[in-house]
């Protein structure tokens, strides 16, 4: 939460085009890379968020039921965008994990 608070302050003071959450993640990455914090210090919070990840997707289900147009070509396009985005997120996450794991050695 401290990193998010700092990210929020930076975003507001600089009027950055990035949201505070992205700035906060960059700050965490810098702190991990510089070894100011250890991955173990973030482990409990990460496990808590991952355990509740499904709750972030529940609101999307009623939208799909209500809007039938997502079952056609628009749905296929959206699915393709989501799939590509998911692969990119997984690749970047894997690269960051490898970088942080290499920093622990």
Short mmCIF file of the C-alpha atoms (twelve columns), coordinates in Angstrom:
data_MODEL
# 
_entry.id   MODEL 
# 
loop_
_atom_site.group_PDB 
_atom_site.id 
_atom_site.type_symbol 
_atom_site.label_atom_id 
_atom_site.label_alt_id 
_atom_site.label_comp_id 
_atom_site.label_asym_id 
_atom_site.label_seq_id 
_atom_site.Cartn_x 
_atom_site.Cartn_y 
_atom_site.Cartn_z 
_atom_site.pdbx_PDB_model_num 
ATOM 1   C CA . UNK A 1   0.000   0.000   0.000   1 
ATOM 2   C CA . UNK A 2   2.926   2.321   0.643   1 
ATOM 3   C CA . UNK A 3   4.090   1.936   -2.953  1 
ATOM 4   C CA . UNK A 4   0.582   2.682   -4.208  1 
ATOM 5   C CA . UNK A 5   0.425   5.782   -2.020  1 
ATOM 6   C CA . UNK A 6   3.755   7.005   -3.386  1 
ATOM 7   C CA . UNK A 7   2.604   6.230   -6.934  1 
ATOM 8   C CA . UNK A 8   -0.603  8.204   -6.336  1 
ATOM 9   C CA . UNK A 9   1.368   11.202  -5.080  1 
ATOM 10  C CA . UNK A 10  3.722   11.051  -8.080  1 
ATOM 11  C CA . UNK A 11  0.816   10.749  -10.527 1 
ATOM 12  C CA . UNK A 12  -1.000  13.746  -9.042  1 
ATOM 13  C CA . UNK A 13  2.051   15.986  -8.685  1 
ATOM 14  C CA . UNK A 14  3.447   15.293  -12.142 1 
ATOM 15  C CA . UNK A 15  0.103   14.904  -13.969 1 
ATOM 16  C CA . UNK A 16  1.652   11.805  -15.517 1 
ATOM 17  C CA . UNK A 17  -0.312  10.089  -18.291 1 
ATOM 18  C CA . UNK A 18  0.047   6.814   -16.369 1 
ATOM 19  C CA . UNK A 19  -2.285  5.683   -13.585 1 
ATOM 20  C CA . UNK A 20  -0.900  5.513   -10.051 1 
ATOM 21  C CA . UNK A 21  -1.087  1.709   -10.089 1 
ATOM 22  C CA . UNK A 22  1.316   1.493   -13.053 1 
ATOM 23  C CA . UNK A 23  3.697   3.965   -11.424 1 
ATOM 24  C CA . UNK A 24  3.502   1.925   -8.203  1 
ATOM 25  C CA . UNK A 25  4.366   -1.300  -10.012 1 
ATOM 26  C CA . UNK A 26  7.353   0.427   -11.610 1 
ATOM 27  C CA . UNK A 27  8.472   1.589   -8.160  1 
ATOM 28  C CA . UNK A 28  8.159   -1.953  -6.808  1 
ATOM 29  C CA . UNK A 29  10.169  -3.287  -9.752  1 
ATOM 30  C CA . UNK A 30  12.895  -0.705  -9.147  1 
ATOM 31  C CA . UNK A 31  12.956  -1.527  -5.426  1 
ATOM 32  C CA . UNK A 32  13.228  -5.254  -6.189  1 
ATOM 33  C CA . UNK A 33  15.941  -4.699  -8.771  1 
ATOM 34  C CA . UNK A 34  17.955  -2.486  -6.409  1 
ATOM 35  C CA . UNK A 35  17.391  -5.028  -3.611  1 
ATOM 36  C CA . UNK A 36  15.784  -2.414  -1.338  1 
ATOM 37  C CA . UNK A 37  13.076  -5.011  -0.710  1 
ATOM 38  C CA . UNK A 38  13.103  -8.782  -1.052  1 
ATOM 39  C CA . UNK A 39  10.477  -10.811 -2.953  1 
ATOM 40  C CA . UNK A 40  9.597   -12.603 0.289   1 
ATOM 41  C CA . UNK A 41  8.382   -9.288  1.709   1 
ATOM 42  C CA . UNK A 42  5.703   -9.129  -0.991  1 
ATOM 43  C CA . UNK A 43  4.711   -12.789 -0.894  1 
ATOM 44  C CA . UNK A 44  1.793   -12.627 1.591   1 
ATOM 45  C CA . UNK A 45  0.102   -9.744  -0.196  1 
ATOM 46  C CA . UNK A 46  0.567   -11.383 -3.595  1 
ATOM 47  C CA . UNK A 47  -0.932  -14.670 -2.384  1 
ATOM 48  C CA . UNK A 48  -3.913  -12.795 -0.938  1 
ATOM 49  C CA . UNK A 49  -4.609  -10.996 -4.217  1 
ATOM 50  C CA . UNK A 50  -4.160  -14.128 -6.335  1 
ATOM 51  C CA . UNK A 51  -6.577  -15.994 -4.072  1 
ATOM 52  C CA . UNK A 52  -9.286  -13.431 -4.833  1 
ATOM 53  C CA . UNK A 53  -8.515  -12.985 -8.537  1 
ATOM 54  C CA . UNK A 54  -11.796 -14.606 -9.651  1 
ATOM 55  C CA . UNK A 55  -13.784 -11.765 -8.056  1 
ATOM 56  C CA . UNK A 56  -12.329 -9.355  -10.620 1 
ATOM 57  C CA . UNK A 57  -13.930 -11.320 -13.486 1 
ATOM 58  C CA . UNK A 58  -17.422 -11.937 -12.042 1 
ATOM 59  C CA . UNK A 59  -18.930 -8.601  -13.267 1 
ATOM 60  C CA . UNK A 60  -18.121 -9.519  -16.895 1 
ATOM 61  C CA . UNK A 61  -20.483 -12.512 -16.934 1 
ATOM 62  C CA . UNK A 62  -23.807 -10.562 -16.726 1 
ATOM 63  C CA . UNK A 63  -22.593 -8.241  -19.509 1 
ATOM 64  C CA . UNK A 64  -22.023 -11.220 -21.803 1 
ATOM 65  C CA . UNK A 65  -25.501 -12.545 -21.048 1 
ATOM 66  C CA . UNK A 66  -27.161 -9.154  -21.590 1 
ATOM 67  C CA . UNK A 67  -25.375 -8.242  -24.839 1 
ATOM 68  C CA . UNK A 68  -25.868 -11.017 -27.399 1 
ATOM 69  C CA . UNK A 69  -23.819 -9.163  -30.048 1 
ATOM 70  C CA . UNK A 70  -20.669 -10.409 -28.325 1 
ATOM 71  C CA . UNK A 71  -21.516 -13.884 -29.623 1 
ATOM 72  C CA . UNK A 72  -20.865 -12.793 -33.246 1 
ATOM 73  C CA . UNK A 73  -17.924 -11.265 -35.102 1 
ATOM 74  C CA . UNK A 74  -17.485 -8.569  -32.451 1 
ATOM 75  C CA . UNK A 75  -17.059 -11.300 -29.839 1 
ATOM 76  C CA . UNK A 76  -14.439 -13.054 -31.952 1 
ATOM 77  C CA . UNK A 77  -12.508 -9.806  -32.352 1 
ATOM 78  C CA . UNK A 78  -12.684 -9.098  -28.627 1 
ATOM 79  C CA . UNK A 79  -11.617 -12.638 -27.828 1 
ATOM 80  C CA . UNK A 80  -8.604  -12.260 -30.128 1 
ATOM 81  C CA . UNK A 81  -7.601  -8.988  -28.455 1 
ATOM 82  C CA . UNK A 82  -7.966  -10.545 -25.000 1 
ATOM 83  C CA . UNK A 83  -5.953  -13.606 -26.028 1 
ATOM 84  C CA . UNK A 84  -3.120  -11.505 -27.470 1 
ATOM 85  C CA . UNK A 85  -3.164  -9.268  -24.393 1 
ATOM 86  C CA . UNK A 86  -3.047  -12.294 -22.112 1 
ATOM 87  C CA . UNK A 87  -0.056  -13.764 -23.949 1 
ATOM 88  C CA . UNK A 88  1.765   -10.418 -23.777 1 
ATOM 89  C CA . UNK A 89  1.061   -10.075 -20.046 1 
ATOM 90  C CA . UNK A 90  2.277   -13.608 -19.422 1 
ATOM 91  C CA . UNK A 91  5.458   -12.990 -21.419 1 
ATOM 92  C CA . UNK A 92  6.263   -9.749  -19.610 1 
ATOM 93  C CA . UNK A 93  5.443   -11.310 -16.235 1 
ATOM 94  C CA . UNK A 94  7.705   -14.260 -17.019 1 
ATOM 95  C CA . UNK A 95  10.535  -11.939 -18.019 1 
ATOM 96  C CA . UNK A 96  10.154  -9.910  -14.823 1 
ATOM 97  C CA . UNK A 97  10.054  -13.061 -12.683 1 
ATOM 98  C CA . UNK A 98  13.204  -14.341 -14.396 1 
ATOM 99  C CA . UNK A 99  14.914  -11.001 -13.795 1 
ATOM 100 C CA . UNK A 100 13.919  -10.932 -10.128 1 
ATOM 101 C CA . UNK A 101 14.842  -14.600 -9.658  1 
ATOM 102 C CA . UNK A 102 18.244  -13.883 -11.167 1 
ATOM 103 C CA . UNK A 103 18.663  -10.992 -8.718  1 
ATOM 104 C CA . UNK A 104 18.184  -13.394 -5.774  1 
ATOM 105 C CA . UNK A 105 21.214  -15.506 -6.741  1 
# 
